[in-house]
Structures are given as structure tokens and as C-alpha cells.
Amino acid sequence: MATPLPPQSAGFPTPNGPAPEPRKLPAGYGASWWGEGWRIFCAAPGIWIGMILILLVLMFLLLLVPIIGGIAQSLLMPVFAGGIMLGCNALARGEPLRIAHLFDGFGSSGRFGALVIIGLVALAASIVLGLICLAVIFATIGIAGLTTLASITDPTQISLDALMSFGAALLVVALVALIGTSLIAMALWFAPALVVLDGEEPIAAMRRSFHACWHNLGAMLVYGLIYIGLAIVATIPMGLGWLVLAPMLVGSCYAGWRTIFA
């Protein structure tokens, strides 16, 4: 049977009502979020793994639907994330985690529409980012360069100057994509929790999430570096480690929300 977390555990009080202005925390909190994420997983490991498996199956089934499936996946991910945040909050209140928490975002006091809007904005931002990356490719390489690259059948025929030019262009595109993806992630990170737990409107939630991440870049950097290490370890055993890391990830996101907006 799942063991619920104590209501006021690890210095993370459960707030009531609208979230206050985000706090600026020391960089070390980035590591403490992972510790809280591990404790949240250990509170109900079997149920967490079951929730992750169900979510993976649902995402896979959506991808089988041409065009619409991918769009639906993007729109519904914040809805599932909102339900999972409600599950984490239930544990913090001393209540048991349930598989049904995964679907609570669909009927969370009218919050379904707000969560879908978050997914819609994220999808639009991703499309814009993709268009920007294409524009950067055309600006750095040009149509002639792309035509030349596409017409090469033997890679050994590429001159050193052309290779260096293409490499520099790809580096610029990768940098633009990394920065754009990071900015989008900052706007999304705490948004589902702010919507379902604080009643924030979707755009305001994304704005406050970005503000919180921006003012806690040190903690987010420590958090991200630890994530890279954990992701490598989780991937080694045929990816099975993600059944543990994924619940830790959402638990650490919840811990970040509680500390920054407490």
C-alpha cells in the first residue's frame, strides 16, 4: 500500500489560494528538488510506475493517428501534467496517490480548457521556433548551399571550406534551437501546477513560470546538470530506469513549485 507524504514535509508547505510572487532561492535548491522527487516516488512506487506506463501507452496510441494524433498529444500533455501535480499535492496533504490522478486534469474544476490552452501555446511556440531555425539555415547556408549539399553523392567530394561553413551554420542553428527550447520550457515548467493548484489563468501561469525560472537560473542550472546525469544512468538499462526517473522528474517539479511559490 502506498505511504502518503506528511502534510508539511521537508519544509515544503502546501499553499492555499493564488500563488504569491515567486521567491529567489539559492542554487543548492536545485539538488534538493531531486531529493524531494525521490521521496515522492518512494511514497507510492508501484502506482507511479503504473501511471507512467499508462501515459506511455496513451501517447503511443495517439501517435498512431495521422496528423491529429500528434497535435492531440501536444495539447493533452499539460492536462496529464496537471493531473499528476494534483496527485503530488494529494501526497503532500497526507492522502494516498491514485492511478485516477493521471486523469484529474480532465475534470479539475473547469481547469481542462486552461490546460489545453497551455498545450496550444506550447505547440504554436514550437512551430514558430521551427520556422526560425529554417530561416537561420537559409540565412547562413543559403539556397545555393543547400542545393549543393543535396546534390553531393560522395561525401569525400566536400571541400574543407564548405564543410567548415556547413558546420558553423549547423552550430548556429543548434544554438538557436537550444535557446528557444529552453525559453519555452521555462514558460511551461510550473504552468500546469499554477493552473490546477493556484487557479491561475493559462497565459498568466506561463508568464509566472517563466519569471520563476528566470529568477532562479542558478537552481535551475544545478537541477538541469543533475538531470543530465540521471537521464544517462536511467537510459543505460534499456531505458527501464525512466520508470523511476519520470516520477522523480514530476515530483521534483512539484517540489520546485512548492518552494518557489510558497
C-alpha positions as CSV (number, residue, x, y, z in Angstrom):
1,M,0.0,0.0,0.0
2,A,1.2,3.5,-0.8
3,T,2.6,5.5,2.1
4,P,1.4,9.1,1.9
5,L,3.8,12.0,2.5
6,P,3.3,14.0,5.7
7,P,1.5,17.3,5.1
8,Q,4.3,19.7,5.9
9,S,7.3,17.5,4.9
10,A,10.8,18.7,4.1
11,G,10.0,22.3,4.6
12,F,7.6,22.4,1.7
13,P,4.3,23.9,3.0
14,T,1.2,23.4,0.9
15,P,-0.1,26.9,-0.1
16,N,-3.8,27.8,-0.3
17,G,-5.3,30.2,-2.8
18,P,-3.4,32.1,-5.5
19,A,0.3,31.7,-5.5
20,P,2.4,34.6,-4.2
21,E,5.3,36.2,-6.2
22,P,8.0,33.6,-6.9
23,R,10.9,33.5,-4.4
24,K,14.5,33.7,-5.5
25,L,16.3,30.6,-4.0
26,P,19.9,29.6,-3.6
27,A,21.4,27.3,-6.3
28,G,21.5,24.4,-3.9
29,Y,17.7,24.1,-4.0
30,G,18.2,22.6,-7.5
31,A,19.6,19.5,-5.8
32,S,17.0,19.4,-3.0
33,W,14.2,19.2,-5.6
34,W,15.6,15.9,-6.8
35,G,15.7,14.6,-3.2
36,E,12.1,15.5,-2.7
37,G,11.3,13.9,-6.1
38,W,12.9,10.7,-4.9
39,R,10.9,10.8,-1.7
40,I,7.7,11.4,-3.6
41,F,8.4,8.4,-5.8
42,C,9.2,6.2,-2.8
43,A,5.8,7.1,-1.2
44,A,4.0,5.1,-3.9
45,P,6.4,3.4,-6.3
46,G,4.0,0.9,-7.8
47,I,1.3,3.4,-8.5
48,W,3.8,5.8,-10.0
49,I,5.2,3.2,-12.4
50,G,1.7,2.2,-13.3
51,M,0.8,5.8,-14.1
52,I,3.9,6.2,-16.3
53,L,3.2,3.0,-18.2
54,I,-0.4,4.1,-18.8
55,L,0.7,7.5,-20.0
56,L,3.3,6.0,-22.4
57,V,0.7,3.7,-23.9
58,L,-1.8,6.6,-24.4
59,M,0.9,8.7,-26.0
60,F,1.9,5.9,-28.3
61,L,-1.8,5.3,-29.3
62,L,-2.2,9.0,-30.1
63,L,0.9,8.9,-32.4
64,L,-0.7,6.2,-34.4
65,V,-3.4,8.6,-35.5
66,P,-2.0,10.6,-38.5
67,I,-1.6,14.4,-38.0
68,I,-4.4,14.7,-35.4
69,G,-2.7,12.3,-33.1
70,G,0.5,14.4,-32.8
71,I,-1.5,17.6,-32.3
72,A,-3.7,15.9,-29.6
73,Q,-0.6,14.7,-27.9
74,S,0.8,18.2,-27.6
75,L,-2.5,19.6,-26.4
76,L,-3.1,16.9,-23.8
77,M,0.3,16.7,-22.2
78,P,-0.3,19.7,-19.9
79,V,-3.7,18.1,-19.0
80,F,-2.0,14.9,-17.8
81,A,0.7,17.0,-16.1
82,G,-2.0,18.9,-14.2
83,G,-3.5,15.7,-13.0
84,I,-0.1,14.4,-11.9
85,M,0.5,17.7,-10.0
86,L,-2.8,17.1,-8.2
87,G,-1.5,13.6,-7.3
88,C,1.7,15.1,-5.8
89,N,-0.4,17.6,-3.9
90,A,-2.6,14.8,-2.5
91,L,0.5,13.0,-1.2
92,A,1.7,16.3,0.4
93,R,-1.7,16.5,2.2
94,G,-1.3,13.0,3.6
95,E,-3.7,11.4,1.1
96,P,-2.9,8.3,-1.0
97,L,-1.9,8.6,-4.6
98,R,-4.3,7.0,-7.1
99,I,-4.0,6.0,-10.7
100,A,-7.0,8.1,-11.4
101,H,-5.0,11.2,-10.5
102,L,-3.5,10.9,-14.0
103,F,-6.9,11.9,-15.5
104,D,-7.9,14.5,-12.8
105,G,-6.8,17.3,-15.2
106,F,-9.7,16.5,-17.4
107,G,-12.2,17.4,-14.7
108,S,-10.3,19.6,-12.3
109,S,-12.9,22.3,-11.6
110,G,-13.1,23.6,-15.1
111,R,-9.3,23.7,-15.5
112,F,-9.3,21.4,-18.5
113,G,-9.7,24.3,-21.0
114,A,-6.9,26.3,-19.3
115,L,-4.5,23.3,-19.5
116,V,-5.3,22.7,-23.2
117,I,-4.6,26.4,-23.9
118,I,-1.1,25.9,-22.4
119,G,-0.6,23.0,-24.8
120,L,-1.9,25.1,-27.7
121,V,0.5,27.9,-26.9
122,A,3.4,25.5,-26.5
123,L,2.6,23.9,-29.8
124,A,2.4,27.3,-31.5
125,A,5.7,28.4,-29.9
126,S,7.4,25.1,-31.2
127,I,6.2,25.8,-34.7
128,V,7.5,29.4,-34.6
129,L,10.8,28.1,-33.3
130,G,11.0,25.6,-36.1
131,L,10.3,28.3,-38.7
132,I,13.0,30.5,-37.1
133,C,15.5,27.6,-37.3
134,L,14.6,27.2,-41.0
135,A,15.1,30.9,-41.5
136,V,18.5,30.7,-39.8
137,I,19.5,27.8,-42.1
138,F,18.6,29.8,-45.2
139,A,20.3,32.9,-43.9
140,T,23.6,31.1,-43.0
141,I,23.8,28.5,-45.8
142,G,21.5,29.9,-48.5
143,I,19.5,28.1,-51.2
144,A,22.6,27.6,-53.3
145,G,24.4,26.0,-50.4
146,L,21.5,23.7,-49.6
147,T,21.2,22.7,-53.3
148,T,24.9,22.0,-53.4
149,L,24.7,19.9,-50.3
150,A,21.7,17.9,-51.6
151,S,23.4,17.2,-54.9
152,I,26.6,15.7,-53.3
153,T,26.5,12.0,-53.7
154,D,30.0,11.3,-52.4
155,P,30.8,12.9,-49.0
156,T,34.5,12.8,-49.8
157,Q,33.9,15.4,-52.5
158,I,33.0,18.1,-50.0
159,S,35.8,20.7,-49.7
160,L,37.2,21.6,-46.3
161,D,35.9,25.2,-46.6
162,A,32.4,24.0,-47.5
163,L,32.5,21.5,-44.6
164,M,33.5,24.2,-42.1
165,S,30.8,26.6,-43.5
166,F,28.1,24.0,-43.1
167,G,29.4,23.0,-39.6
168,A,29.3,26.7,-38.5
169,A,25.8,27.1,-39.8
170,L,24.6,24.0,-38.1
171,L,26.2,25.2,-34.9
172,V,24.3,28.5,-35.1
173,V,21.0,26.6,-35.7
174,A,21.7,24.3,-32.8
175,L,22.3,27.2,-30.5
176,V,19.1,29.0,-31.6
177,A,17.1,25.8,-31.1
178,L,18.7,25.2,-27.7
179,I,17.9,28.8,-26.5
180,G,14.4,28.7,-28.0
181,T,13.6,25.3,-26.4
182,S,14.9,26.5,-23.1
183,L,12.7,29.6,-23.1
184,I,9.6,27.5,-24.0
185,A,10.4,25.0,-21.3
186,M,10.8,27.8,-18.7
187,A,7.3,29.0,-19.6
188,L,5.8,25.5,-19.3
189,W,7.6,24.1,-16.3
190,F,5.4,25.3,-13.5
191,A,2.4,26.3,-15.6
192,P,0.2,23.2,-15.0
193,A,0.8,23.3,-11.3
194,L,-0.1,27.0,-11.2
195,V,-3.3,26.3,-13.2
196,V,-4.6,23.4,-11.2
197,L,-3.3,24.2,-7.7
198,D,-3.5,28.0,-7.7
199,G,-6.2,28.7,-10.2
200,E,-4.1,30.8,-12.4
201,E,-5.2,31.6,-16.0
202,P,-3.1,29.8,-18.6
203,I,-1.2,32.8,-20.0
204,A,-0.6,34.3,-16.6
205,A,0.6,30.9,-15.4
206,M,3.1,30.6,-18.2
207,R,4.3,34.1,-17.6
208,R,4.8,33.4,-13.9
209,S,6.5,30.1,-14.6
210,F,9.0,31.9,-16.9
211,H,9.6,34.6,-14.3
212,A,10.2,32.0,-11.6
213,C,12.7,30.0,-13.7
214,W,14.5,33.2,-14.9
215,H,15.0,34.4,-11.3
216,N,16.2,31.0,-10.2
217,L,18.6,30.3,-13.0
218,G,21.3,29.1,-10.6
219,A,19.0,26.5,-9.0
220,M,17.6,25.5,-12.5
221,L,21.2,25.1,-13.8
222,V,22.1,22.8,-10.9
223,Y,18.8,20.9,-11.4
224,G,19.5,20.5,-15.1
225,L,23.0,19.2,-14.7
226,I,21.8,16.6,-12.2
227,Y,19.0,15.7,-14.7
228,I,21.6,15.0,-17.4
229,G,23.5,12.6,-15.2
230,L,20.3,10.8,-14.0
231,A,19.0,10.6,-17.6
232,I,22.2,8.9,-18.8
233,V,22.0,6.4,-15.9
234,A,18.3,5.8,-16.5
235,T,18.8,5.1,-20.2
236,I,21.6,2.5,-19.7
237,P,19.4,-0.4,-18.6
238,M,17.4,-0.4,-21.8
239,G,15.6,2.7,-20.8
240,L,13.9,1.0,-17.8
241,G,15.4,3.5,-15.4
242,W,12.9,6.1,-16.8
243,L,10.1,4.3,-14.9
244,V,11.8,5.6,-11.8
245,L,13.2,8.9,-13.2
246,A,9.9,10.1,-14.8
247,P,8.1,10.1,-11.4
248,M,11.1,11.7,-9.8
249,L,11.0,14.4,-12.5
250,V,7.4,15.3,-11.9
251,G,7.9,15.1,-8.2
252,S,10.9,17.4,-8.4
253,C,8.8,19.9,-10.5
254,Y,6.2,19.8,-7.7
255,A,8.8,20.4,-5.1
256,G,10.1,23.4,-7.1
257,W,6.6,24.8,-7.3
258,R,6.2,24.5,-3.5
259,T,9.5,26.1,-2.6
260,I,9.4,28.9,-5.2
261,F,5.7,29.9,-4.8
262,A,5.3,29.0,-1.1
